[in-house]
Amino acid sequence: MIPASHLTDYLREQALNLDLTDVQIAVMTLQAVIAVDKPIPQRDVYRYKVPKLGEGGSCSLFDELDETPYDLRVVLGVETPETTAGLVNLNALLDSVNAKIGADWLGIYRKIGVGKSAVLVKLAYKGVESRAEFPLTEEFAEFSNNSRVGLTGWAVVVDDVEKWRADGGGYYECDPKVKSEICLPVLRSDDNVLGIIDAESFTAGHFTPERQAWLAALAIVLPQILVNLPPLENGESLPN
């Protein structure tokens, strides 16, 4: 049981003005999703397609996929029942949350590595193919909300991408149809960043407070899964 004080602390620290009861209900629902037994996955939860990256890896080439799928086993280590169960739970949580919020893209990333080699690695997602890793550097954070949230631990809510960019906000475009976005940190018990969640919509202003409550709940329940996945903390090179 996650105490209400933890929920209120997260909402306050992330400057999310949301109804506490809505968040509590969403957290309880997602905790039940985690607890229920799940069948053996019928699809590969370790490998997924990714777009080719532009020169220097700074952008994705929309609608042009890399021939080699991204393989999470390189990052997480050998495939184990425990790791598989964790990834299955992540996908089940995405299914449950997106049934409530109707995002056009929704993904969960975990911070992998340390120091300048640290990156956010996409562990599960719903929507079109997108890049697998976001570098956690100041340079990349200038135009990537994912990297910015991964570095700062502070939420970013973009109601209108076009206005956000016109006002000077950096934005990493993987799908030109995206009109709104919300990116929330997943925090360890010591408030250090463990990962992030990112949600996108083809409609401006899509992420109402009621929908944000489900995303906040997802960020709050995720640490119990992400902390149990094997990290890569030795600075090895990750797959492209």
C-alpha positions as CSV (number, residue, x, y, z in Angstrom):
1,M,0.0,0.0,0.0
2,I,1.5,3.3,-1.1
3,P,0.7,5.9,1.6
4,A,-1.3,9.0,0.7
5,S,1.5,11.2,1.8
6,H,3.7,9.8,-0.9
7,L,1.1,10.7,-3.5
8,T,0.7,14.3,-2.2
9,D,4.5,14.7,-2.0
10,Y,4.9,13.6,-5.7
11,L,2.1,15.9,-6.9
12,R,3.5,18.9,-4.9
13,E,7.0,18.4,-6.0
14,Q,6.0,18.0,-9.7
15,A,3.6,21.0,-9.5
16,L,0.7,18.8,-10.7
17,N,-2.6,20.3,-9.5
18,L,-4.6,17.1,-9.5
19,D,-7.4,15.6,-7.5
20,L,-5.8,13.4,-4.8
21,T,-8.8,11.0,-4.8
22,D,-8.5,10.5,-8.6
23,V,-4.8,9.7,-8.2
24,Q,-5.5,7.3,-5.3
25,I,-8.1,5.4,-7.3
26,A,-5.7,5.1,-10.2
27,V,-2.8,3.9,-8.0
28,M,-5.0,1.2,-6.4
29,T,-6.2,0.1,-9.9
30,L,-2.6,-0.2,-11.2
31,Q,-1.4,-2.0,-8.0
32,A,-4.1,-4.6,-8.8
33,V,-2.9,-4.9,-12.4
34,I,0.6,-5.6,-11.1
35,A,-0.7,-8.2,-8.5
36,V,-2.8,-10.3,-10.9
37,D,-1.2,-13.4,-12.5
38,K,-0.5,-13.0,-16.2
39,P,-0.1,-15.5,-19.0
40,I,3.2,-16.2,-20.8
41,P,3.6,-13.4,-23.4
42,Q,2.8,-14.3,-27.0
43,R,5.1,-11.7,-28.4
44,D,8.7,-10.8,-27.8
45,V,8.9,-8.3,-24.9
46,Y,12.7,-7.9,-25.3
47,R,13.0,-6.8,-28.9
48,Y,11.3,-4.0,-30.9
49,K,11.7,-2.1,-34.1
50,V,13.3,1.4,-34.1
51,P,13.6,4.1,-36.7
52,K,16.9,4.9,-38.3
53,L,18.7,7.8,-36.7
54,G,19.9,10.9,-38.6
55,E,23.4,12.1,-38.8
56,G,25.1,12.1,-35.4
57,G,22.1,10.3,-33.9
58,S,20.4,13.6,-33.0
59,C,17.0,12.8,-34.7
60,S,14.9,9.9,-35.9
61,L,14.1,9.4,-39.5
62,F,10.3,9.2,-39.5
63,D,8.9,6.2,-41.3
64,E,12.3,4.7,-42.0
65,L,13.0,1.7,-39.8
66,D,16.4,0.2,-38.9
67,E,16.9,-3.4,-40.2
68,T,18.2,-4.5,-36.7
69,P,15.6,-4.5,-33.9
70,Y,16.7,-3.1,-30.5
71,D,17.4,-5.9,-28.0
72,L,16.8,-5.2,-24.3
73,R,18.8,-8.3,-23.4
74,V,22.0,-6.4,-24.3
75,V,21.1,-3.8,-21.7
76,L,19.3,-5.9,-19.0
77,G,21.5,-9.0,-19.4
78,V,20.4,-12.5,-20.0
79,E,16.7,-13.3,-20.3
80,T,15.3,-14.5,-17.0
81,P,11.8,-15.3,-15.7
82,E,12.1,-12.4,-13.3
83,T,13.0,-9.9,-16.0
84,T,10.4,-11.2,-18.3
85,A,7.8,-10.9,-15.6
86,G,8.9,-7.3,-15.1
87,L,8.6,-6.4,-18.7
88,V,5.2,-8.1,-18.9
89,N,4.0,-6.0,-16.0
90,L,5.2,-2.8,-17.7
91,N,3.2,-3.7,-20.8
92,A,0.1,-4.6,-18.8
93,L,0.3,-1.2,-17.0
94,L,0.6,0.6,-20.3
95,D,-2.5,-1.2,-21.6
96,S,-4.5,-0.3,-18.5
97,V,-3.4,3.4,-18.4
98,N,-3.9,4.0,-22.1
99,A,-7.4,2.5,-21.9
100,K,-8.2,5.4,-19.6
101,I,-6.3,8.3,-21.3
102,G,-6.4,7.4,-25.0
103,A,-2.9,8.6,-25.8
104,D,-1.5,8.1,-29.3
105,W,1.9,7.2,-27.8
106,L,2.9,6.0,-24.3
107,G,6.2,4.7,-23.1
108,I,8.2,3.8,-20.1
109,Y,12.0,4.4,-19.9
110,R,14.6,3.4,-17.3
111,K,17.8,5.2,-16.6
112,I,20.7,2.9,-17.4
113,G,24.4,3.6,-16.8
114,V,26.1,6.3,-14.8
115,G,27.7,9.7,-15.4
116,K,28.1,11.0,-18.9
117,S,27.3,7.5,-20.4
118,A,23.9,7.3,-18.7
119,V,20.9,7.0,-21.0
120,L,17.1,6.5,-20.8
121,V,16.3,3.2,-22.4
122,K,12.7,2.4,-23.6
123,L,11.5,-0.7,-21.9
124,A,7.9,-0.8,-23.1
125,Y,5.6,1.4,-25.3
126,K,2.4,1.7,-27.2
127,G,2.3,3.5,-30.5
128,V,4.6,4.0,-33.5
129,E,8.2,3.0,-33.5
130,S,10.5,5.5,-31.8
131,R,14.2,5.7,-30.8
132,A,15.3,3.4,-28.0
133,E,17.7,5.6,-26.1
134,F,17.8,9.2,-25.0
135,P,21.2,10.5,-23.8
136,L,21.2,12.1,-20.4
137,T,23.3,15.1,-21.4
138,E,22.8,18.8,-21.2
139,E,23.2,19.1,-24.9
140,F,20.4,16.6,-25.7
141,A,18.2,18.0,-23.0
142,E,18.1,21.3,-24.9
143,F,15.7,19.8,-27.4
144,S,14.4,16.6,-25.7
145,N,11.9,16.7,-22.9
146,N,12.7,13.1,-22.1
147,S,16.3,13.9,-21.5
148,R,15.4,17.1,-19.6
149,V,13.1,15.2,-17.2
150,G,15.6,12.4,-16.9
151,L,18.3,14.9,-15.8
152,T,16.2,17.3,-13.6
153,G,13.6,15.0,-12.2
154,W,10.9,17.7,-13.0
155,A,7.8,17.1,-15.0
156,V,7.1,18.7,-18.3
157,V,3.6,19.3,-19.6
158,V,3.2,20.6,-23.2
159,D,-0.4,21.4,-24.0
160,D,0.4,22.7,-27.5
161,V,3.6,21.6,-29.2
162,E,3.4,24.3,-31.8
163,K,3.1,27.1,-29.3
164,W,5.8,25.4,-27.1
165,R,8.2,25.5,-30.0
166,A,7.2,29.1,-31.0
167,D,8.0,30.2,-27.4
168,G,11.5,28.7,-27.6
169,G,10.9,25.3,-26.0
170,G,13.1,22.5,-27.3
171,Y,11.3,19.5,-28.8
172,Y,12.5,16.2,-30.1
173,E,10.2,15.3,-33.0
174,C,9.7,11.6,-33.6
175,D,6.2,11.9,-35.1
176,P,5.2,15.2,-36.7
177,K,1.5,14.6,-35.9
178,V,2.1,15.0,-32.1
179,K,0.3,18.1,-30.7
180,S,0.6,17.6,-27.0
181,E,2.9,15.8,-24.6
182,I,3.5,15.1,-20.9
183,C,6.7,13.7,-19.5
184,L,6.9,12.6,-15.8
185,P,9.9,11.3,-13.7
186,V,9.9,8.0,-12.0
187,L,11.7,8.5,-8.7
188,R,13.6,6.3,-6.3
189,S,12.9,6.6,-2.6
190,D,15.8,9.1,-2.3
191,D,14.2,11.2,-5.1
192,N,16.9,10.4,-7.6
193,V,15.6,9.7,-11.1
194,L,15.0,6.0,-11.8
195,G,13.3,6.5,-15.2
196,I,10.5,8.5,-16.9
197,I,7.2,8.0,-18.6
198,D,6.3,9.9,-21.8
199,A,2.8,10.3,-23.3
200,E,1.9,12.0,-26.6
201,S,-1.3,12.9,-28.4
202,F,-2.2,14.1,-31.9
203,T,-4.6,16.5,-30.2
204,A,-3.6,19.8,-28.5
205,G,-4.7,20.0,-24.8
206,H,-5.4,16.2,-24.7
207,F,-3.9,15.6,-21.3
208,T,-6.6,17.0,-19.0
209,P,-6.2,16.8,-15.2
210,E,-8.2,13.5,-15.2
211,R,-5.8,11.9,-17.7
212,Q,-2.8,13.3,-15.9
213,A,-4.0,11.6,-12.7
214,W,-3.5,8.2,-14.4
215,L,-0.1,9.1,-15.6
216,A,1.0,10.4,-12.2
217,A,-0.3,7.1,-10.7
218,L,1.8,5.2,-13.2
219,A,4.9,7.1,-12.3
220,I,4.2,6.5,-8.6
221,V,3.8,2.7,-8.9
222,L,6.6,2.0,-11.4
223,P,9.6,2.1,-9.0
224,Q,8.6,-1.2,-7.5
225,I,9.1,-2.8,-10.9
226,L,12.0,-0.8,-12.3
227,V,14.2,-1.2,-9.2
228,N,14.0,-5.0,-9.6
229,L,15.2,-5.0,-13.2
230,P,18.9,-5.7,-13.7
231,P,20.8,-2.4,-14.3
232,L,23.9,-1.8,-16.4
233,E,26.1,0.3,-14.2
234,N,29.5,-0.5,-15.5
235,G,29.7,2.1,-18.3
236,E,29.7,-0.5,-21.1
237,S,28.6,0.7,-24.5
238,L,24.9,0.2,-25.2
239,P,23.5,-0.9,-28.6
240,N,22.6,1.8,-31.1
